[in-house]
Amino acid sequence: MKVRAAIMSWKGAHVAMALTLLVFSTQLLGCALAGPVPGTTVEPWGTIDGRPVRLYTLKNDHGLMMRVTNYGATITELHAPDRNGQLADIVLGYDSLAGYIASSPYFGCIAGRCANRIADGRFNLDGTAVQLARNDGPHHLHGGVKGFDKHVWEARLLQTADGPALRLARTSPVGEENYPGELRVVVTYTLTQGNELITDIEAHANAPTLCNLAQHTYWNLAGHASGPVDNQILTLHASHYTPVSAALIPTGERAPVAGTPFDFTQPKPIGRDRAAVGGNPVGYDHNFVVNGSPREMRPVARVLDPASGRVMELSANQPGVQFYGGNFLDGSLVGKGGVKYPQYGGFCLETQCFPNAINTPAWVQPVLRPGETYHHRMVTRFTTDKAAQ
């Protein structure tokens, strides 16, 4: 009887896993049944690891256009109008797959399985010590040596009620980059008729593991080739931030931004107080505590480029946002159109759990368990301000 019970338990577990995988596959592939998707195209973009890489184009009815590759679920272009209706590509990146493979500072990708930094690459989960790769000096960064940004994802175009979308999926196997458990991830980028980019990230695990996925686009609202973003005006809906060590690991504090160079609660040029931030290199690479309930949709940031009038507004349902000001760009990367991206030539707003949260028990934890659903939503809205000059 014990043997029979064990066999039945084994069969039940495998049937459950098979059903889960079927649902996962149906979520991804079901969109293929809808036929051609208006406002979209797909073209070959090379191969890596023997797998085809493709470039997908999505357009809405108002001129907004974006391109995404299934290598790293990476946004390679986003063209948005200025106050006069002139389009410009406001995303830093490369013209070809080769650039992303050779040397990419996480341009436009999905970073994971655990985005941002983990001190010493080490954590304890349910009494088990885990050692990850130390790929950022002595620390772990953005999922390790071969994180989600360096894999080819499955992808399908689909039409939604809001506009054209691209759904991407991959399964991170047990032990990938030494993370415990299998993690199944679906990312959907939707370009709405309201000039919004909606990013939905969902994940499920078959064992307790870390899950903290971040969208890592570098933005420059004046255009990707327009130089430093110093004069672009940032508002962050964050009255606190998490101070860091010299190695950019949070100290465990939550400090008020008032009276510091980290205060963006009122609109302020990105470059105005940068020198006072310090660091090596100097600049912002810090997590901010987004005001409000940590798992509810709420405003995160607003950025205005006075020269073009382009405005980007971000809302999300994550505890924090990493504001990174392009400090490590140094002019050596040759991007789209042969442009050398200078220091501070773009900024990132990465909504997320706080960096190193797994080693800071008082913070919201980036742990995903079987039966739970990780859901990360970002809504990025593009408008113009005709009065700004």
C-alpha positions as CSV (number, residue, x, y, z in Angstrom):
1,M,0.0,0.0,0.0
2,K,2.8,2.4,0.8
3,V,4.4,1.7,-2.6
4,R,1.1,2.2,-4.4
5,A,0.5,5.5,-2.5
6,A,4.0,6.7,-3.4
7,I,3.4,5.8,-7.0
8,M,0.1,7.7,-7.0
9,S,1.7,10.7,-5.3
10,W,4.5,10.7,-7.9
11,K,2.0,10.5,-10.7
12,G,-0.1,13.2,-9.2
13,A,2.8,15.5,-8.8
14,H,3.8,15.0,-12.5
15,V,0.3,15.4,-13.7
16,A,0.0,18.7,-11.8
17,M,3.3,19.9,-13.3
18,A,2.2,18.9,-16.8
19,L,-1.0,20.8,-16.4
20,T,0.9,23.8,-15.1
21,L,3.2,23.7,-18.1
22,L,0.1,23.3,-20.4
23,V,-1.4,26.4,-19.0
24,F,1.9,28.2,-19.3
25,S,2.2,27.2,-23.0
26,T,-1.4,28.1,-23.7
27,Q,-0.9,31.5,-22.2
28,L,2.0,32.1,-24.5
29,L,0.8,30.4,-27.7
30,G,-2.9,31.2,-27.5
31,C,-2.2,34.6,-29.0
32,A,-0.9,32.8,-32.2
33,L,-4.5,31.7,-32.9
34,A,-5.7,35.2,-33.5
35,G,-4.1,35.5,-37.0
36,P,-2.2,38.6,-38.3
37,V,-1.8,41.4,-35.8
38,P,-2.4,44.9,-37.2
39,G,0.4,47.4,-36.6
40,T,3.1,44.7,-36.1
41,T,5.9,43.1,-38.1
42,V,8.6,40.5,-37.4
43,E,12.0,40.0,-39.1
44,P,15.0,37.7,-38.5
45,W,17.7,39.2,-36.4
46,G,20.4,36.5,-36.3
47,T,21.0,33.4,-34.2
48,I,22.6,32.6,-30.9
49,D,23.1,29.2,-29.2
50,G,21.6,27.7,-32.3
51,R,18.3,29.5,-31.7
52,P,16.8,32.1,-34.0
53,V,16.5,35.7,-32.8
54,R,13.8,38.0,-34.1
55,L,13.0,41.7,-34.1
56,Y,9.4,42.7,-33.5
57,T,7.9,46.0,-34.4
58,L,4.7,47.4,-32.8
59,K,2.9,50.6,-33.7
60,N,-0.2,52.3,-32.4
61,D,-2.5,54.6,-34.3
62,H,-0.9,57.8,-33.0
63,G,2.7,57.4,-34.3
64,L,4.2,55.6,-31.3
65,M,6.5,52.8,-32.4
66,M,8.7,50.3,-30.5
67,R,10.9,47.4,-31.4
68,V,11.7,44.5,-29.2
69,T,14.0,41.5,-29.7
70,N,13.4,38.1,-28.1
71,Y,17.1,38.1,-27.1
72,G,16.7,39.2,-23.4
73,A,13.2,40.4,-24.0
74,T,15.0,43.6,-24.9
75,I,13.4,46.9,-26.0
76,T,15.7,48.2,-28.7
77,E,13.8,51.3,-29.9
78,L,10.9,53.5,-28.9
79,H,10.0,56.4,-31.1
80,A,7.8,59.1,-29.5
81,P,6.7,62.5,-30.8
82,D,7.9,65.9,-29.5
83,R,5.6,68.9,-29.0
84,N,5.7,69.5,-32.8
85,G,4.9,65.9,-33.6
86,Q,8.4,65.0,-34.7
87,L,9.4,61.5,-33.8
88,A,12.7,60.5,-32.1
89,D,14.0,57.2,-30.8
90,I,14.4,57.8,-27.0
91,V,15.9,54.4,-26.1
92,L,19.7,53.7,-26.0
93,G,20.8,50.5,-27.6
94,Y,22.4,48.8,-30.6
95,D,21.6,48.4,-34.3
96,S,22.3,44.7,-34.4
97,L,22.2,41.6,-32.2
98,A,26.0,41.6,-32.2
99,G,26.2,44.7,-30.1
100,Y,24.0,43.2,-27.4
101,I,26.0,40.0,-27.3
102,A,29.4,41.7,-27.3
103,S,28.9,44.4,-24.7
104,S,25.6,45.6,-23.3
105,P,25.2,47.3,-19.9
106,Y,21.7,45.7,-19.7
107,F,20.3,48.0,-22.4
108,G,16.5,47.6,-22.6
109,C,16.4,44.0,-21.2
110,I,14.5,42.1,-18.5
111,A,17.1,41.6,-15.7
112,G,16.7,38.6,-13.4
113,R,16.2,36.1,-11.9
114,C,16.9,38.6,-9.1
115,A,17.6,42.1,-10.5
116,N,20.0,44.5,-8.8
117,R,22.6,43.6,-6.2
118,I,22.9,40.8,-3.6
119,A,25.7,41.3,-1.1
120,D,28.5,38.8,-1.6
121,G,26.2,36.8,-3.8
122,R,25.0,35.0,-0.8
123,F,21.6,34.5,0.9
124,N,19.8,32.0,3.1
125,L,16.4,30.6,2.1
126,D,14.4,28.5,4.5
127,G,17.6,27.5,6.3
128,T,19.6,26.7,3.2
129,A,22.6,28.8,2.3
130,V,22.9,29.7,-1.4
131,Q,26.0,31.1,-3.1
132,L,25.5,32.8,-6.4
133,A,28.0,34.1,-8.9
134,R,29.9,37.2,-7.9
135,N,29.7,39.1,-11.2
136,D,29.9,42.7,-9.8
137,G,33.2,42.7,-7.9
138,P,32.4,40.6,-4.8
139,H,28.7,40.9,-5.3
140,H,25.9,39.4,-7.4
141,L,24.2,41.6,-10.0
142,H,21.1,41.2,-12.3
143,G,20.9,37.4,-12.1
144,G,24.5,36.5,-12.6
145,V,27.0,35.7,-15.4
146,K,24.2,34.6,-17.8
147,G,21.0,36.2,-16.5
148,F,17.7,36.6,-18.2
149,D,19.1,39.3,-20.5
150,K,21.4,36.8,-22.2
151,H,18.8,34.1,-23.2
152,V,16.5,33.8,-26.2
153,W,12.9,33.9,-25.2
154,E,9.9,32.4,-27.0
155,A,7.7,35.2,-28.4
156,R,4.3,35.7,-30.0
157,L,2.6,38.8,-31.3
158,L,-1.0,39.4,-30.2
159,Q,-3.8,41.9,-30.5
160,T,-5.4,43.2,-27.3
161,A,-8.3,45.5,-26.6
162,D,-5.7,48.2,-25.7
163,G,-3.4,47.7,-28.7
164,P,-0.7,45.5,-30.2
165,A,1.3,43.4,-27.8
166,L,4.3,41.1,-27.7
167,R,4.3,38.2,-25.2
168,L,7.6,36.6,-24.3
169,A,8.3,33.6,-22.1
170,R,11.1,31.4,-20.8
171,T,11.6,28.8,-18.2
172,S,14.7,29.2,-16.0
173,P,15.6,25.6,-14.9
174,V,16.5,24.4,-11.5
175,G,20.0,25.5,-10.6
176,E,20.4,28.1,-13.4
177,E,23.0,30.5,-12.0
178,N,22.7,28.4,-8.8
179,Y,19.2,29.7,-8.0
180,P,16.9,27.1,-6.4
181,G,13.8,25.9,-8.1
182,E,12.4,26.3,-11.6
183,L,11.0,29.7,-12.5
184,R,8.5,30.1,-15.4
185,V,8.2,33.7,-16.6
186,V,5.9,35.5,-19.1
187,V,6.5,39.1,-20.1
188,T,3.9,41.1,-22.1
189,Y,4.7,44.4,-23.7
190,T,1.5,46.3,-24.8
191,L,1.7,49.5,-26.8
192,T,-1.7,51.1,-26.2
193,Q,-3.7,53.5,-28.2
194,G,-3.4,55.9,-25.3
195,N,0.4,56.2,-25.9
196,E,1.3,53.9,-23.0
197,L,3.8,51.1,-22.8
198,I,2.3,48.5,-20.4
199,T,4.8,46.0,-19.1
200,D,3.3,42.9,-17.3
201,I,5.6,40.3,-15.8
202,E,4.2,37.1,-14.3
203,A,6.1,34.2,-12.8
204,H,5.5,30.9,-11.1
205,A,7.9,28.6,-9.3
206,N,7.9,24.9,-8.4
207,A,10.0,25.5,-5.3
208,P,10.9,28.5,-3.1
209,T,13.2,30.8,-5.0
210,L,14.1,34.5,-5.6
211,C,12.1,36.4,-8.1
212,N,12.7,40.1,-8.6
213,L,12.5,41.0,-12.3
214,A,13.2,44.5,-13.6
215,Q,12.8,46.2,-16.9
216,H,16.1,47.9,-17.6
217,T,15.6,50.4,-20.5
218,Y,17.9,53.4,-20.7
219,W,15.9,56.5,-21.6
220,N,16.8,59.9,-23.1
221,L,13.7,61.9,-23.9
222,A,15.7,64.3,-26.2
223,G,16.7,61.3,-28.3
224,H,19.1,58.5,-27.8
225,A,21.9,60.4,-29.6
226,S,21.4,63.8,-27.9
227,G,24.1,63.6,-25.1
228,P,23.8,63.9,-21.3
229,V,20.3,64.0,-19.7
230,D,21.4,66.7,-17.2
231,N,18.7,69.2,-18.1
232,Q,15.8,66.7,-18.1
233,I,13.5,67.3,-15.2
234,L,12.8,64.4,-12.8
235,T,10.1,64.0,-10.2
236,L,10.2,60.9,-8.0
237,H,7.2,60.1,-5.7
238,A,9.5,58.9,-3.0
239,S,10.1,60.7,0.3
240,H,12.7,58.1,1.4
241,Y,15.6,56.3,-0.2
242,T,18.0,53.5,0.9
243,P,21.5,54.7,1.4
244,V,24.3,52.5,0.1
245,S,27.9,51.6,0.8
246,A,30.8,52.4,-1.5
247,A,30.0,49.2,-3.3
248,L,26.4,50.3,-3.9
249,I,24.9,47.8,-1.5
250,P,22.1,49.2,0.7
251,T,23.1,49.7,4.3
252,G,19.6,48.6,5.6
253,E,18.5,52.1,6.4
254,R,15.5,54.0,5.0
255,A,16.5,57.7,5.0
256,P,14.4,60.8,4.2
257,V,15.4,62.5,1.0
258,A,14.5,66.0,2.4
259,G,17.6,68.2,2.5
260,T,19.7,65.8,0.5
261,P,20.7,65.6,-3.2
262,F,18.3,62.6,-3.4
263,D,15.2,64.9,-3.1
264,F,13.2,64.7,-6.3
265,T,9.9,65.1,-4.6
266,Q,9.7,68.4,-6.5
267,P,10.7,68.6,-10.2
268,K,14.4,69.0,-10.5
269,P,17.0,68.7,-13.3
270,I,18.7,65.4,-13.1
271,G,22.2,66.9,-13.2
272,R,21.7,69.7,-10.7
273,D,22.8,68.0,-7.5
274,R,24.7,65.1,-9.0
275,A,28.1,66.2,-7.8
276,A,26.9,66.2,-4.2
277,V,25.9,62.5,-4.5
278,G,29.5,61.4,-4.8
279,G,30.5,57.9,-5.7
280,N,33.0,56.3,-8.1
281,P,31.8,57.1,-10.7
282,V,29.9,60.1,-9.4
283,G,26.1,59.9,-9.7
284,Y,22.8,58.3,-8.9
285,D,22.5,54.5,-8.7
286,H,20.2,54.3,-5.7
287,N,16.9,52.7,-4.7
288,F,14.0,55.0,-3.8
289,V,11.1,53.9,-1.6
290,V,8.0,54.6,-3.6
291,N,5.3,56.3,-1.6
292,G,2.2,54.3,-0.8
293,S,1.4,50.6,-0.4
294,P,4.3,48.5,-1.8
295,R,2.2,46.1,-3.9
296,E,-0.4,48.6,-5.3
297,M,-0.3,50.5,-8.6
298,R,0.7,54.1,-7.9
299,P,2.7,56.9,-9.4
300,V,6.5,56.4,-9.4
301,A,8.1,59.1,-11.5
302,R,7.7,61.8,-14.1
303,V,10.4,63.0,-16.5
304,L,10.2,66.1,-18.7
305,D,12.6,67.1,-21.5
306,P,12.2,70.9,-21.7
307,A,13.8,71.1,-25.2
308,S,11.5,68.7,-26.9
309,G,8.5,68.8,-24.6
310,R,8.4,65.0,-24.3
311,V,7.1,63.8,-21.0
312,M,7.3,60.2,-19.6
313,E,5.1,59.2,-16.6
314,L,5.7,55.9,-14.8
315,S,3.4,54.0,-12.4
316,A,4.0,50.5,-11.0
317,N,3.1,48.1,-8.2
318,Q,6.6,47.5,-6.7
319,P,8.1,48.6,-3.4
320,G,11.0,50.6,-4.9
321,V,12.5,52.1,-8.0
322,Q,16.2,52.2,-8.8
323,F,17.1,55.5,-10.4
324,Y,20.3,55.0,-12.3
325,G,21.8,58.0,-14.1
326,G,24.1,56.4,-16.6
327,N,27.2,56.9,-14.4
328,F,29.1,53.9,-15.9
329,L,28.6,55.0,-19.5
330,D,32.0,56.4,-20.6
331,G,31.8,57.0,-24.4
332,S,33.3,53.7,-25.3
333,L,30.1,52.0,-26.3
334,V,29.1,52.7,-29.9
335,G,25.4,52.5,-30.1
336,K,22.7,52.9,-32.8
337,G,23.8,55.0,-35.8
338,G,27.5,54.9,-34.6
339,V,26.8,57.2,-31.6
340,K,29.2,56.9,-28.7
341,Y,27.0,57.1,-25.6
342,P,28.6,59.6,-23.1
343,Q,28.6,59.4,-19.4
344,Y,25.0,60.4,-18.1
345,G,23.7,59.8,-21.7
346,G,20.6,58.0,-20.4
347,F,18.7,57.1,-17.3
348,C,17.0,54.0,-16.0
349,L,13.9,53.8,-13.7
350,E,13.8,50.1,-12.6
351,T,10.8,49.3,-10.4
352,Q,11.6,46.4,-8.1
353,C,12.0,45.0,-4.6
354,F,14.8,46.8,-2.8
355,P,18.4,45.7,-3.6
356,N,19.7,43.0,-1.2
357,A,16.3,42.7,0.3
358,I,16.8,39.0,0.8
359,N,19.5,39.8,3.4
360,T,17.4,42.6,5.0
361,P,14.4,40.8,6.7
362,A,12.5,44.0,7.5
363,W,12.0,44.8,3.8
364,V,9.5,43.3,1.4
365,Q,11.1,39.9,0.4
366,P,11.7,38.9,-3.2
367,V,10.8,35.2,-2.5
368,L,8.3,33.3,-4.7
369,R,6.8,30.1,-3.4
370,P,4.8,27.3,-5.2
371,G,1.2,28.3,-5.7
372,E,2.0,32.0,-5.6
373,T,2.0,34.4,-8.6
374,Y,4.6,37.1,-9.1
375,H,3.0,40.0,-10.9
376,H,4.9,43.1,-11.7
377,R,3.2,45.8,-13.7
378,M,4.6,49.0,-15.1
379,V,2.6,51.6,-17.1
380,T,4.8,54.1,-18.9
381,R,2.8,57.0,-20.5
382,F,4.2,59.3,-23.2
383,T,2.8,62.8,-23.6
384,T,4.1,66.3,-24.4
385,D,4.2,69.6,-22.6
386,K,3.8,72.4,-25.1
387,A,4.6,75.1,-22.5
388,A,8.0,73.8,-21.5
389,Q,11.0,75.4,-23.3
